[in-house]
Amino acid sequence: MGLLDAYLIPTIDGLAYGLLLFTVAAGLTLTFGVGDVLNLAHGTMYALGAYAAAALGDGSWAGLGLAVVVGTAAGAAGGGLLSVALAPLTGRGHLTQALLTFGMALAAGAVLVLAFGADDLRPTIPAALDTAVAVGDHRYPVYRLGFIVAAAVFAACGWLVIRRTRAGARVRAVVDDRDMLACLGTSPRTVLAVVLSAGGALAGLAGALGAPIIGPGPRTADTVLLLSLVIVVLGGLGSIGGAFVAAVIVGQVQSLGVVLAPAWAPYLLFAAMAAVLVLRHRRVLVLGGRS
């Protein structure tokens, strides 16, 4: 029981951190998997939501609700702007997309620093959430527990939308056969624009709700983008379920790694990613050899 209690809080922390990253990475994996768009500005959309929470979060429930609405809308607008900017670059390849989205991220990051300053910020949350409850022999923040529940609901809703709705079927159709989808009267470009806006909205929502966990600052967008890319690589392009599993693993590696191997903690995540890539490559070779 003593050993379990010692790792209980880091495990819960890792779950909260992983679910936060999943909310961000779900939009990125759909954007990459559905539209074949490498969006290096995705972390900036998280930062938009996080800064909205810092600016509008005044400790009231109304302030929290307004921050969520504004942050989500800002992320969705960023995704819509990205779809317009990428339209002339159709068929130009990932390098062109990366240069464009990286430039947009740099410009937006500079504007955010000018508007909010170069210091890390922390939003004020309602008093009812800014407390702690007993978890085993420890005290744990109520806000993080609430975020775990909210993120789990988002994950379930996202899976249901993709797998059980007509809109989700159109998204899957873009991945499988966009020419056939166009023949059925649905524009793949329209679907891509909706996916980019939805991905941005998810990132903005994650930023608004996750700001007390990963607060807004000059390096927030880069950190979130890097971890989201790791999750996309581990989970597979376009796979919401894969992104969920990968995000939980990343959260646990990041949290428990600090406790179990502090000296190696910064490298454990990338070691795990390299191992997965090697194993996946060997599996492909084996299956290819059998066929």
N, C-alpha and C positions, 0 to 999 in steps of 0.2 A: 504493500500500500504506500509505503514511503517513496519508493521509486516511481510509482504511478503518479503520486501527488507532485513529485518534483518536476515531471514533464507535462503535467496537465495544462498549465497555463500557456507554456510555449506551443503546445499542440492546438489549443483554441486560438491563440494568436495567429498561428500558421493557417488555420481554417479561414479566419476573417480576412487575412491578407490574401490568401489564394482566391477567395470568392470575389474580393475587390478586383483583383487582376483578371478574373474570368469575365466580369462585367465589361471591362475594357476590351479584353482580347476577343470576346465574342464578335464584336463589330469588326475588328481587324481581320479575323479569320474568314468572316463572310465576305468582306470586301476583296480579299485576296483570292479566296476560293471561288467566289461567284463571278467577280468582274476581272480577275487577274490583274488587280490594281495594287501596286506596292505603295502603300500610303505611309510615308514617313512623317506626316503631320498628325498622325492619330493621337500621339501623346499630348499634343498641343490642345486637342479637343477636350481631353481630360483636364488639362490645366485651366481651360475656360470655365468648366464647371466648378473646379476647386476655388478659383478666384471669385466666382460668383458667390460661393458659400462664405468666403472670407469677407466679402464686401456687404452681403445682405444678411448674414447670420448674426442677429443681434440678441440671441438668447431666447427669442420667442418662437412659438410654433409657427406663427405667420411668417416670420423671417426665414425659418427653415423651409417652409413650403414654397415661399417665393424664390429662395435660392435654388431649390430643385427644379422649379419651372423654368427659371431663367437659364440655369446651367444646361438643362436638357435642350432648351430651344437654341442656345448658343452653339452647342455641339451639332445639332441638326443643321443649323445654318452653315456651319463650317463644312459639313459633309456635302450640302447642296452646292456651296461655292466650289468645292473640290471637283464635283462632277461636271460643273460648267467649265472649269479650267482644264480638265482632262479631255474634254470632248474633242478638241482639235488634234489630240495626240494619239488617237485610236490607231493601234497597230504599230506604234513607234517603239515598243519594247519597255522592259522594266527600268532600264537605265534612265531613259527620258522621264519616266514617271517619278523615279527616285529623286532626280535633280529638281523637278518641279515641286514635289511635295516637301522636299528638304528645304528648298528656298522659302516656301510658304511658312514652314515651321519656324525658320529663323526670323522671318519678318514678324510673324505673330508673337514670337517669344520676346522680341525687342519691344514691341508695343506694350505687352503685358508688364514688362519690367519698368517701362516709362510710366505706365499708369499706376502700378501698385508698389513700385520700389523693388530693390534687390534683396530684401530680407525675406526669410521664410515667414509665412503667416499662419495663424491658427484661428479657425472660425469659432464663434461662440455658439454653443448648442443649448437647447432648453434645459432648465435645471433638472427636470425629471429624468433626462438622459445623461446628465453630467454627474452621475453618481456610480456607485459600485455595489455589487451583490456578492454574497458568499458563494464561492465555487470550491468545494473541498475545504482546505485550510487557508484558502487565499481569497482575496477580494478581486473582482473582475469588473471592468467598466460595462455599464448597462448599454451604452451606445454601441459598443462592438458586438455584443450579443444581439441587439436589435438589427444591426447591419447584417449579421450572419443569416438571420431569418429572412430579411428583405431580399438579400442576394440569392438565397435559395429559391424564393418565390419567383424572382426574375428569371433564374435559370430554367425553372419548370415552365414558365410562360413562354420563354423563347423556344424551348424544345417543342412545345405544343403548337406554336405558330408555324415553325418550320415543317413539322411532320404531319400536322392534322388540319391545316387550313389551305384554302385555294391560293392565297398569297404565297404561302410557303411552298406549295407545289410549283408555282411559277419560278420562285427562286431556285429550286432544285432543277427545274427544267433548263434554266440558263446554264447551269453547270454541265448537265448531261448533253443537251442538244439545243443550242440557241437558235439554229436555223429552223428547226421544227417549231420552236416557240414562236418565231417570227411568222411562220406560215399560218399559225393558229390565230394571228391577229394581235399578239402582244409584242411590243417593242422591247428587245433585250436592253437597249440603251435606257429606256424608262425604268425597267426593273433595276438596272445598275444604279441609276440616280437615286431610287428609293432606298436601295441597300446602303449606299454611301451616306445618305441622310440618316437612316436608322442606325448605322454604325456610329456616326458622329453623335447622335442623340444618346446612345448607350454610354459612350465615353464621357459625354457631358454629365449624364446622370450619375455615373460612377464618381466623377470628380466632385459633384455637389454633395453626395452622400459620403464619399470616402475622404473628404478633406481633413476630418479629424484624425484619420489613420495615416494617409500620405498627404500632408498639407501642401498648399501651393507655395512654390518658390522657384528661383531661376532654373534649377536642375530637375524639377518635377517632371516636366514633359519628357526629357531624355530618359530618366529612370523608368517611367511607366512604359514608354515605347520599347525600350530594350527588353524588359521583362515580358511584355506582350508578344514581341517577336519570338522570344524563347518558347512561349506557350503555343504559338501558332506552329512552330517547327515541331514541337513535341506532340501536339495534338492532331496535326494533319490539317491540310488546307480545307476550309469549308466545313469542318466537322465541329458542331456545337458540343456534342458529347465528348469528343476528343479534347477540345479546349477546356471543358469542365474538369476532366480527370487531370490533364496536364497542369491546370492552374492550382488545383488542390495539392498536387505533388510539389510544385514550385513553392507554394506557400509553406509547406512543411519543411522542405529543404532549407529555405531561407530562415525560418524561425528556429527549428531544432538544430540546424547547423551551428548557430551561434552558441547554443548550449553545449552540444556534444563535441564540437571541434572548432573552437573560436578561431584558431590560427588558419584553418582551411576554409572557413565559412565563405569568404568571397569567391572561392574557386569551385565549391561543391556543385553549384547550379550548372555551371558550364561543363563540368566533368560529367554530370548526369546527362546533359544534352548530347555531349559527344558520344557517350555510351549508347544512348538510344539511337542516334543516327547510324552508328556502326552496326548495331544489331539489326536495325531495319534494313540496311544495305545488304547485310549477309542473308537476311531472310529473302529479299528479292532475288538475290543470286541463286539461292537454293531452289526457290520455286521456279525460277526461270530455267534452271538446269533440269528440273523434273519434267517440265513441259516439253 
